[in-house]
Amino acid sequence: MSSGVNRQVRLKARPSGIPQAEHFEIVETPIPEPSEGQVLIRNLFLSIEPAMRGWVSSVGNYAEPVPLGGVMRSFTVGRVAASRDPQFSPGDFVTGLFGWQDYAAVDGSEVQRRITDTDIPVSTALGVLGINGLTAYFALLELGQPKANETVVVSTAAGAVGSCVGQIAKIQGCRTVGIAGGPEKVALCRNEFGYDAAIDYRAGDLEAKIAEACPNGIDVYFDNTAGEISDAVMKRLAVGARVIICGTASISSWDPAPLGPRVERHLLVKRARMQGFLIFDYVDRYPEGLKMLADWIRAGLIHYREDILEGIEQAPGAIAGLYRGENLGKRLIRIASESELG
Amino acid sequence: MSSGVNRQVRLKARPSGIPQAEHFEIVETPIPEPSEGQVLIRNLFLSIEPAMRGWVSSVGNYAEPVPLGGVMRSFTVGRVAASRDPQFSPGDFVTGLFGWQDYAAVDGSEVQRRITDTDIPVSTALGVLGINGLTAYFALLELGQPKANETVVVSTAAGAVGSCVGQIAKIQGCRTVGIAGGPEKVALCRNEFGYDAAIDYRAGDLEAKIAEACPNGIDVYFDNTAGEISDAVMKRLAVGARVIICGTASISSWDPAPLGPRVERHLLVKRARMQGFLIFDYVDRYPEGLKMLADWIRAGLIHYREDILEGIEQAPGAIAGLYRGENLGKRLIRIASESELG
């Protein structure tokens, strides 16, 4: 095992805005040996997500920044290649923060979970049955508290989190309105993710289109953008609205914070609430969320899309592509051959 | 009775920003006769409050705008001069939305309450035992949910609402930090309202002073300003912070909304909440709040200040003066002689 090569994607320079390919480098190192209590994991899928911008930023954040020269932090799905922890056996599918690399030797306690729902593709542990689906589930239901017949608006509506939010809101009996960029994503919102209305924010006239799609105002706004889309949505909040701040995809740098229209008057007049969400506050409740999401997938109530790039050399440029909106569905990198995927 | 004169302050022109004296006119009309079921009220004290800017604005609001030519909407304290409602007797002290005028004939159901706690000055029904105290009570306790040892920051800390918020937070065992304009108000915060620390925002270096006064971050921010003070406070929120939006005193016009640093990243990283508060949502619970506030006043746990102007001709310019910060304490207009005050 240790004779092989472990390719690692390391952080080479700290970006001030969105991480680009040049901020990373690929380095070859020996495959590590697991010590007592450790498992050696062969990564199969690496995750690409908007939050990675924060993870490599030096600005205060909820996670320690990835150190310069360190392997890029990432959720992955892998298989146990060797185990010195009696809880795991070779061939087990597992997920956790194993980084952008071929192999990781980690303590058994660092495995986030063993994937047992193998009737659903294991790659979903990085999307709809991972952080993305769990974020949608807990953010919408806990912070948004949607009620039947309320209007729920979702920005990045065709994305990995947003598409799941829209479908969970639909399951709750809400009217769902998706906002996405470009006709392809808007069609996906309508045809695949069941939104009652979908708006292309790039096509102009956003405020009028929101007003038309939300004649009774907006009860829940699930936001992943924090820019001009939000500015337009905030003008149509209903009394008692809940705004969930889950991401800030449209802002290229927070240092310093960009200017936007102040929100206080909307919040005051509508007695509305804006609240930030971080999935890691809900770790103890992941099993509940995963069970519901898996059941809904099996029942055909939640659809998902994946955008799979091939080969670890795609990883360095993949975050920037995500911010350019070039993916349709959850972006992943497959780094193992079919035979290793089992 | 009907032979006398009723002076009324009417809205003459609709201001785009803060109402000035020239937006009102004083008109003399006959004293109205109460019809069956009505009471005739002799107003004693008129209230002056920041929310009046919204009441005369044509921009969408939670209350219908005061019509052009209409008597200015205002809470007042008055005495019943004549009654054709068996629930009220001449001489009763009452409070309600009786307007900037000497006399009002209103249905008995329009009386907000009869003032029975006459061991405390009746003028307090317009301040600490009225909307201001009730706002402080419900906004802080319901939206802010302060816990012992948490840090509570209050903007307009020496004002009618803010001073009460600071003292209620202190009763809850919180560390309280007041922000006010000028050395006189800062001294009042420290010496009269019991703040643990008080900051003069006009003296510069606000961010550093907030950081020094709040070494563990800010758990609850009670805001009445919505401007640069808030921008500085938001940078020091603690994880799980609650921001209560109660007023927007530092913004001279919301049409269009002024620009400020976007808040989404603060809310996201700190999983913080910003929520608008309107006291009229709590009408059913006023008795509970008034009882607690009166008990705290009698126990010496809540102090209050009043800034009383003499004569109805002071009313038209009094809102602008409030926004200039020229008052120390709740601003009122006394429009009746000592003999009428009982």
Chai-1 contact restraints between the chains, C-beta under 6 A:
chainA,res_idxA,chainB,res_idxB,connection_type,confidence,min_distance_angstrom,max_distance_angstrom,comment,restraint_id
A,N61,B,V269,contact,1.0,0.0,6.0,A-B,restraint_1
A,Y62,B,V269,contact,1.0,0.0,6.0,A-B,restraint_2
A,A226,B,E264,contact,1.0,0.0,6.0,A-B,restraint_3
A,I245,B,E264,contact,1.0,0.0,6.0,A-B,restraint_4
A,I245,B,L267,contact,1.0,0.0,6.0,A-B,restraint_5
A,I245,B,L268,contact,1.0,0.0,6.0,A-B,restraint_6
A,T248,B,E264,contact,1.0,0.0,6.0,A-B,restraint_7
A,T248,B,R265,contact,1.0,0.0,6.0,A-B,restraint_8
A,W254,B,R265,contact,1.0,0.0,6.0,A-B,restraint_9
A,A257,B,P261,contact,1.0,0.0,6.0,A-B,restraint_10
A,A257,B,R262,contact,1.0,0.0,6.0,A-B,restraint_11
A,P258,B,R262,contact,1.0,0.0,6.0,A-B,restraint_12
A,L259,B,L259,contact,1.0,0.0,6.0,A-B,restraint_13
A,G260,B,R262,contact,1.0,0.0,6.0,A-B,restraint_14
A,P261,B,A257,contact,1.0,0.0,6.0,A-B,restraint_15
A,R262,B,A257,contact,1.0,0.0,6.0,A-B,restraint_16
A,R262,B,P258,contact,1.0,0.0,6.0,A-B,restraint_17
A,R262,B,G260,contact,1.0,0.0,6.0,A-B,restraint_18
A,E264,B,A226,contact,1.0,0.0,6.0,A-B,restraint_19
A,E264,B,I245,contact,1.0,0.0,6.0,A-B,restraint_20
A,E264,B,T248,contact,1.0,0.0,6.0,A-B,restraint_21
A,R265,B,T248,contact,1.0,0.0,6.0,A-B,restraint_22
A,R265,B,W254,contact,1.0,0.0,6.0,A-B,restraint_23
A,L267,B,I245,contact,1.0,0.0,6.0,A-B,restraint_24
A,L267,B,M274,contact,1.0,0.0,6.0,A-B,restraint_25
A,L267,B,G276,contact,1.0,0.0,6.0,A-B,restraint_26
A,L268,B,I245,contact,1.0,0.0,6.0,A-B,restraint_27
A,L268,B,G276,contact,1.0,0.0,6.0,A-B,restraint_28
A,V269,B,Y62,contact,1.0,0.0,6.0,A-B,restraint_29
A,R271,B,G276,contact,1.0,0.0,6.0,A-B,restraint_30
A,R271,B,L278,contact,1.0,0.0,6.0,A-B,restraint_31
A,A272,B,G276,contact,1.0,0.0,6.0,A-B,restraint_32
A,R273,B,Q275,contact,1.0,0.0,6.0,A-B,restraint_33
A,M274,B,M274,contact,1.0,0.0,6.0,A-B,restraint_34
A,Q275,B,R273,contact,1.0,0.0,6.0,A-B,restraint_35
A,G276,B,L267,contact,1.0,0.0,6.0,A-B,restraint_36
A,G276,B,L268,contact,1.0,0.0,6.0,A-B,restraint_37
A,G276,B,R271,contact,1.0,0.0,6.0,A-B,restraint_38
A,G276,B,A272,contact,1.0,0.0,6.0,A-B,restraint_39
A,L278,B,R271,contact,1.0,0.0,6.0,A-B,restraint_40
